[in-house]
Every structure is written in structure tokens, then in C-alpha cells.
Amino acid sequence: MAKKFPVNPPHPERICWGCDRYCPADALACGNGTDRTQHPAETFGADWAEAWGVETPPAKDPEE
């Protein structure tokens, strides 16, 4: 089963999003190792999930 894909991670530039391994950007384990796959938020902006129709998890209530 695939890992749950984060909609807006805090530092997407630190990770390769090309597969379910989510390797650090400086230690790629798959592919040819020349470049990392960007997170959609880096390419399309923070509202990428809404534009693509991806269901986002509900926001946490700060009073809980």
C-alpha cells in the first residue's frame, strides 16, 4: 500500500517526491540520481490540491 501523500509539507525542497521512498534530496535511491522530483506545491503553487480536485484532510481545531 502506498504512503499517504502530503498535500502541503513544510519543506518540500528537502525530499524527492518521485516514489514512495521519499528520499532526502541529497541521497536519491532510485532513478539515475541526477535530479529530484518536485512536489506539486513547488510547481503549481500551494492550492494545487484544490485545482486538481484532491481531497485534503480537515484542518485541526486549535482548541482541541
HUWOGI-V245097 format. One record per backbone hydrogen bond with DSSP energy under -1.0 kcal/mol. CO is the residue of the C=O (numbers start at 1). NH is the residue of the N-H. E is the energy in kcal/mol with one decimal. If there is no record, write none. Layout:
co=CO nh=NH e=E
co=CO nh=NH e=E
This chain:
co=11 nh=14 e=-1.7
co=12 nh=15 e=-1.4
co=14 nh=25 e=-2.2
co=23 nh=16 e=-2.7
co=24 nh=27 e=-2.1
co=37 nh=17 e=-2.3
co=39 nh=42 e=-1.5
co=39 nh=43 e=-1.2
co=40 nh=44 e=-3.5
co=41 nh=45 e=-1.1
co=45 nh=48 e=-1.6
co=47 nh=51 e=-2.0
co=48 nh=52 e=-2.0
co=49 nh=54 e=-2.9
co=61 nh=64 e=-1.8
